[in-house]
Amino acid sequence: SISSFRCQMVVLPNMKVAAIAQLCSTSNKLKNLHAIARCAGFARRGGASMLLLPECCGFIGSNANETLQNAEEISTKVPYREYEENSHDDWCLSLELTVIESARCDNDVITVLSDEMTLTNENISLIQGLRAIARKSGLYISGNVHEKGAPSCDGQSNSRVHNTHLIFDDNGQIITKYRKIHLFDVSIPSQGINLCESASTAPGTKLVVCESPLGKLGLSTCYDVRFPEMYHELAETGGADILLVPSAFTVPTGKAHWHTLLRARAIENQCYVLAAAQ
């Protein structure tokens, strides 16, 4: 079965439409990409110009080692490659067909090629899949992936990744990337909670603002939302009028804080805040 999802349209004051996807991503990259392709088709049919995806939209593993094994290299200079018959990217065609069919009807549509069932994560590139979906749907796409090549903290090669927020344009090109700066390290011994994102993820160092069909975007990711100074810089110095906060909050902290924090960042900076979540 395919990953579950919901896709909601939001009309901004400039009459631009954003599609915000709520996913329940799994460890199967191709299934996750098909859920995204369906969201893209629905977004296109709803008149959206941009699709916003949550943190870890293409892969959620059960442990840090799985995340490291499934991380991908990211280059903003590699051109999008069109589908070629009999190539190793046949699975991209099925994603494109799913976008087309989902844009045409309300039914749950997924197009799977006969040889697709034998593919593993090693055969699938989230970057190539998202590029294909963006190009076929004609949407800008915001999505997070785990990026290879982050500096280690223990001297071992490939021991950490970056949690990287990407913006794809409607031609499937990566126009910018932001590496998550504030990492989720939390220890509450009395409740048996010990989470350390920094053990397998290296922090970014640069704030990122970019243009889009919706307006000027300030990029962030999940736990960043607890640091108001960052959003002040994005809005005041960077000129962002829309703040993006793709997230995969834990259930307890999500129930207690997520909506409150999003509203706070919007009020403080007099910006719109768009936040897709798992």
Secondary structure in CASP SS format (residue, H / E / C, confidence):
PFRMAT SS
TARGET T0000
AUTHOR 0000-0000-0000
METHOD secondary structure of the structure
MODEL  1
S C 1.00
I C 1.00
S C 1.00
S C 1.00
F E 1.00
R E 1.00
C E 1.00
Q E 1.00
M E 1.00
V E 1.00
V E 1.00
L C 1.00
P C 1.00
N C 1.00
M C 1.00
K C 1.00
V E 1.00
A E 1.00
A E 1.00
I E 1.00
A E 1.00
Q E 1.00
L E 1.00
C C 1.00
S C 1.00
T C 1.00
S C 1.00
N C 1.00
K H 1.00
L H 1.00
K H 1.00
N H 1.00
L H 1.00
H H 1.00
A H 1.00
I H 1.00
A H 1.00
R H 1.00
C H 1.00
A H 1.00
G H 1.00
F H 1.00
A H 1.00
R H 1.00
R H 1.00
G C 1.00
G C 1.00
A C 1.00
S C 1.00
M E 1.00
L E 1.00
L E 1.00
L C 1.00
P C 1.00
E C 1.00
C C 1.00
C C 1.00
G C 1.00
F C 1.00
I C 1.00
G C 1.00
S C 1.00
N C 1.00
A H 1.00
N H 1.00
E H 1.00
T H 1.00
L H 1.00
Q H 1.00
N C 1.00
A C 1.00
E E 1.00
E C 1.00
I C 1.00
S C 1.00
T C 1.00
K C 1.00
V C 1.00
P C 1.00
Y C 1.00
R C 1.00
E C 1.00
Y C 1.00
E C 1.00
E C 1.00
N C 1.00
S C 1.00
H C 1.00
D C 1.00
D H 1.00
W H 1.00
C H 1.00
L H 1.00
S H 1.00
L H 1.00
E H 1.00
L H 1.00
T H 1.00
V H 1.00
I H 1.00
E H 1.00
S H 1.00
A H 1.00
R H 1.00
C C 1.00
D C 1.00
N C 1.00
D C 1.00
V C 1.00
I C 1.00
T C 1.00
V C 1.00
L C 1.00
S C 1.00
D C 1.00
E H 1.00
M H 1.00
T H 1.00
L C 1.00
T C 1.00
N H 1.00
E H 1.00
N H 1.00
I C 1.00
S C 1.00
L H 1.00
I H 1.00
Q H 1.00
G H 1.00
L H 1.00
R H 1.00
A H 1.00
I H 1.00
A H 1.00
R H 1.00
K H 1.00
S H 1.00
G C 1.00
L C 1.00
Y E 1.00
I E 1.00
S E 1.00
G E 1.00
N E 1.00
V E 1.00
H E 1.00
E E 1.00
K C 1.00
G C 1.00
A C 1.00
P C 1.00
S C 1.00
C C 1.00
D C 1.00
G C 1.00
Q C 1.00
S C 1.00
N C 1.00
S C 1.00
R C 1.00
V E 1.00
H E 1.00
N E 1.00
T E 1.00
H E 1.00
L E 1.00
I E 1.00
F E 1.00
D C 1.00
D C 1.00
N C 1.00
G C 1.00
Q C 1.00
I E 1.00
I E 1.00
T E 1.00
K E 1.00
Y E 1.00
R E 1.00
K C 1.00
I C 1.00
H C 1.00
L C 1.00
F C 1.00
D E 1.00
V E 1.00
S E 1.00
I E 1.00
P H 1.00
S H 1.00
Q H 1.00
G C 1.00
I E 1.00
N E 1.00
L E 1.00
C E 1.00
E H 1.00
S H 1.00
A H 1.00
S C 1.00
T E 1.00
A C 1.00
P C 1.00
G C 1.00
T C 1.00
K C 1.00
L C 1.00
V C 1.00
V E 1.00
C E 1.00
E E 1.00
S E 1.00
P C 1.00
L C 1.00
G E 1.00
K E 1.00
L E 1.00
G E 1.00
L E 1.00
S C 1.00
T C 1.00
C H 1.00
Y H 1.00
D H 1.00
V H 1.00
R H 1.00
F C 1.00
P H 1.00
E H 1.00
M H 1.00
Y H 1.00
H H 1.00
E H 1.00
L H 1.00
A H 1.00
E H 1.00
T H 1.00
G C 1.00
G C 1.00
A C 1.00
D C 1.00
I E 1.00
L E 1.00
L E 1.00
V C 1.00
P C 1.00
S E 1.00
A C 1.00
F C 1.00
T C 1.00
V H 1.00
P H 1.00
T H 1.00
G H 1.00
K H 1.00
A H 1.00
H H 1.00
W H 1.00
H H 1.00
T H 1.00
L H 1.00
L H 1.00
R H 1.00
A H 1.00
R H 1.00
A H 1.00
I H 1.00
E H 1.00
N H 1.00
Q C 1.00
C C 1.00
Y E 1.00
V E 1.00
L E 1.00
A C 1.00
A C 1.00
A E 1.00
Q C 1.00
END
